[in-house]
Amino acid sequence: MPEVRICKKCSGIKPGDLKGIVKKKDRRCGCFGACAKKHPELKGKCYVRVGKRLVVADSKKELLATLAEGL
């Protein structure tokens, strides 16, 4: 799986939530430019960047299921 980037402030998900789904070496934390302030369509959603692709879901549960399926 490509690198998964999480913004602790905006993503709606924590790095620990990915335990067992994404290997620790494949997780990175920090801004990836998809802030909810700049992108109002992301407000209330959970999202991460996988490689160069933004993966968005309505809930943390849905996002984790998508990541577990391997995209």
C-alpha positions in Angstrom: 0.0 0.0 0.0 1.3 3.5 -0.8 2.0 6.0 2.0 -1.1 7.1 3.9 -1.0 10.8 5.2 -3.2 12.0 8.0 -3.8 15.5 9.2 -4.5 15.2 12.9 -6.3 18.6 12.8 -8.6 18.1 9.7 -8.8 14.5 8.7 -11.3 13.4 11.4 -9.1 10.3 12.1 -6.1 9.6 14.3 -3.0 7.6 13.4 -3.9 4.9 16.0 -7.3 4.3 14.2 -5.3 2.8 11.3 -3.6 0.2 13.6 -4.0 -3.2 12.0 -5.1 -1.7 8.6 -2.0 0.3 7.6 1.5 -0.6 8.7 3.1 2.0 11.0 5.9 2.6 8.5 3.3 3.5 5.8 1.6 6.1 8.0 2.6 9.8 8.0 1.1 12.7 9.9 1.0 16.3 8.8 -0.8 18.7 6.6 -1.4 17.5 3.0 -3.3 20.6 1.7 -6.9 19.4 1.9 -8.0 21.5 4.8 -11.7 21.7 5.5 -11.3 25.5 5.6 -10.1 25.6 2.0 -12.4 22.8 0.9 -15.8 23.3 2.4 -17.1 20.1 0.7 -14.9 18.1 3.1 -16.5 19.5 6.2 -17.9 16.7 8.4 -16.1 14.0 6.4 -13.2 11.8 7.2 -10.4 11.7 4.8 -6.7 10.7 4.2 -4.3 11.0 1.3 -3.1 7.7 -0.1 -0.3 8.3 -2.5 -1.5 11.2 -4.5 -5.2 10.3 -4.2 -7.6 11.7 -1.6 -9.9 9.1 -0.1 -13.0 10.6 1.5 -15.8 8.9 3.4 -18.9 10.1 5.4 -17.6 8.4 8.6 -14.5 7.0 10.2 -16.0 3.5 10.0 -16.5 3.8 6.2 -13.0 5.2 5.7 -11.4 2.4 7.6 -13.4 -0.2 5.7 -12.3 1.4 2.4 -8.7 1.3 3.5 -9.0 -2.3 4.7 -10.3 -3.3 1.3 -7.1 -2.0 -0.2 -8.8 0.8 -2.2 
